[in-house]
Amino acid sequence: MSEGVNDWRPRPLVVETDDTHGGRWTSLRTPEREWLWRNPAVPAAARAAVRPGDAFVDAGGVEECFPTLRGAPDHGDVWSRLWTSAEPGCASVRTGSLSLRRSLSVQDGAVVATYDVTGPPGAPVLYAVHALLDLSPAARLLVPGAPPVSVLDQPAPGEVARTTWPDGAGVTLDALGPDDGTARCAVVTTDRLDVLDGTDRLTLRWQVVRGTGPVSLVVWRNLRGWPQAAPYRSVGVEPLLGATADLATAGPGETGVLDAGGRLTWRLTLTAHREG
């Protein structure tokens, strides 16, 4: 926590998922608020009808994006697949030669998501926990220091603008504000984020537990700048296993790598606090 730590009271988080439809998180809430945004333009039936190979449906919530975020298939291959649940809080899915198991638990009010990947030793993977949040224009995204930032598709599609936090190639990534007609997707070198929205704070921390690879954060700041035909407002914060968004174009050291036993484990912890 930053300044005023004694004024922030822990609040218990509750998480709900839809394992039948891609393991999607449908709710992340405290007694006072729902943190996840839902796209009002996407009926629940449209998201439920998705099948492997379909175009991405931006329904909101948290989508599990593996083994890539961008590229083919867009947003990965597991968000559109049936996940199977062997026990409460655990669900698994397979794509190609890779198997994924997610364990969700609540520990002292915090939500802990542990991801276990198995497959060929040395296999590279990317994994984004694609969280779209319901935030006010006054919300702020707090990242320590001034880490490197790669702003994708800036200044033109296919190009990358290299800068430092909170610059987003002409917009500020840490402040949202009213709709301004811009959209930015940026990869930030960090393993932590605090989302401050009025009297509420959501804290995210993530790390590799087994295997190797960097971690970072994808920020999707869309203030009615995308899509061109019918733009809307959506804000995503996406803890990322890796340092780039597209597995097909990833360079050395930019992905997670399964160890000699064919395993990789990484973990995301979320906590909530309220001021006063």
N, C-alpha and C positions, 0 to 999 in steps of 0.2 A: 504494500500500500504506500501511497505518497502522503502528502500533508493531510492533517486531520484524521490520522488513523484511528484515534480513540473515539471519533464521532461516527464511525461506520460499524453497523451491527450486522453480523452474519445472518443471511436469510437462507432457509432450506430450498434447494432446487429439486424439482421433479422433472423427469424426462419420460416421454412416450415415443414409441417407434412403430412403424408399419413394416414389419419384416417381410410380409408378402409382396410388398412393392418396393424393392430395392433397399430395405433397411432404413428408409427415410425417417428422420426424427420429425415428428409431427407437433411436439410440444416440448418446450424447455421453460419452466415457469417457477416463480416464487409465489407465496400467497398474495403478493401485491400486483404482479404483472406477468404477462406472457412476453418472452424475449423473442420468439420466432415470428417472422413475417410470413404471411400467406398471400399469394398473388390472387387478388379478387377476380382477375380475368380468366383464371384457369379453374374450371369446375373439378371437383374431386373425382368425378367419373373419368375425366380426361387423363389425369395422372394415373388412375388405377388401370386404365386400358393400355398403358405402355408395355411394349414387348421388346426383347433384345434386338438391337439394330435400329430402333426408332430414333427420330430426332429428339434432342433434349427438350423436356417439358419443364418450364420454369415455374413450378408450383409453389416454391418457397419452402420454409422449414430448413432442415439440414439434409443435404444429399451426400452420400458417400461416393467419392470420385476416385476410382482405382482401375487400372494401374497407370492412368494418366488423367490430367485435367483437360487440357486442350488437345487438339489433334484428332486422331481416329482411334476409337469412337469418341465423339465429343462428350466431355464430362465422364469419360471412362466407360467401362463395360458392366459394372455391377449395380449401378443405380437403377437399371431397367430390369434386373433379374429377381427371381424369387430367392429369398434367403430362408434358410431352414433353422428352426430353433430347437435345440436339443434339451435346453434347460432355461429357466427364467434368467433373463438378462444376457443370454448368449445366442448369437446367430452366426451362421456361416454361409458362404457362397463360393463358387468356383468360376474362374475364367481362364480358359486355356490351360496352361500347366501350373497355374497359381491357385492356391486355396487361401481364403481369408476367413478369419474368425474374429468377431468383435464381442468383447465382454463389457457390458455396461453395469455399473454399480453406483450406489449412493453411499458415501462414506462421510459421516459427520456433516451432512448437508451438502457436500460437494458431489458433483457427477464426475465419475472417472470412466473414461473410455479407453480400453486397451485393445490394440489391433495386432493380431498375430498372422503373419504371412508365411506360408510354406511353399516351396517350389524348388527349381533347380538352383544349386549353389552358385552364387555370383550373379544371379539374375537381377537386373536393375528394375526398379519400380518407382512410381510417384504416387502419392496419396494425399488428396485434399479433403478435409472435412468442410464441405461447402455450406457454410451457415449464413443464411439470410436473416437479418435482424430487423425487428420492428422498432425503429428509433425515431426520435423527434429531430427536427432541424437543429436543435441546440446540442445534440449529442457530440461527443468527442472520442476519438480513438487515440489512446495513450500508449506510446512505444518509448522505451528508454533510449536516451541519447539521440544520435543522428546516424542510424545505420544506412548502408547502401540500399538503394531502391532501383528496381528495373521496371520502367513503365512500358507495358507492352503496347504495340501498335501506335507508338508515338515517335516522331511527329507524323508518321504515315503508316498504313497497314503493313505489317511485316517487319517494321523497324522497332528498335528498343531505345528508349531514352534512359541514360544512366545518370542518376542523381542521388540525393540523400533525403532521408526523412526530415520533415513531412512534405517535401516538394513532390508533386505529382505531374510534372511537366506542365506547369502553368496553373495548376489548382492545388489547394492544400488538402492533403489526404487525412490530416488529423481532425479537421473541422468539416461538418457537413453543410449546414445552412439550408436556405431555400433552394428550390429547383433552379439550376442555372444552365441547363441544356448541355451539360458535359457528361462524359462517361470515361472512367479510367479503370484499367486493370493493372495492378502493380504487384510485384514480388518484393517483399521487404525482408531483409536479413535480420530476423529476430526469432526468439522462442517464447515470447510473452506479449500479451496485449491486455490492456484494461479498457473496457468500454464504459464511459461515463455518460449517463443520460439523466439529467436532473438529480434526483435524490437516490438513484439506483446505479450500481456498479456491477458489471460482469467481468470477471477475471479469468483469463485463459492462459494456461501454461502447458507446454508440450516438449517431449524429449524422446530420443531413441533409447530403447532399453536393451535390445539385442540386435546384432547386425551393425551396419555402418551406414553413414549418410548424413547430409546436412538437414536441418529443418529451417523453415522460414514461414512467412505469412503472405497470403494473397489477399489484397484489398480490392474489392469491387465497389467502386463509388459511382453509381449511376443515378444522376439527378436529372432524369428525363432526357438523357442524351442517347439512349439506345432502347429498342431498335429504331432505325430511322423512320420506318413507316408508321409506327405507333409507340413512341417512347413512353416509358413509365419510370417511376422512382423505385430503386431497390439498392440496398446496401449489404454487401457480403463481407464477412471476415472469415478467412479460410486457413486455419492451421495446416501447414503443408510439410509432408515428408519429402524433402527435395529442395532444390534451389531454382527450379524452372518449372514451367507449366506444361510443356509438351515432351513426352517421353521420346518421341521419334527424333527430336532435334537436341536432346540433352547432351551436354559435353561431359568429359571426365569429372567426377566429383560432384555432379549436380543431381544425382539420384540416390535413393536408398538402395542398398545392395544386400542381398541375402547372404548369410554367413556360410562357412564351409559345411554346416549341417543342413543348409537349405532353409534357414529360419531368419525372420526379421520381426522384431516387436517394437512398437512405439506406443506412446501413451499421451492422452490429452486429459487435463483436469480443469474443470470449470467450477468456480465458486461465485456466490452472489452476496452483495452487501447493500444495505440501505442506510442513508445518512439520517442521523437524528435519534 
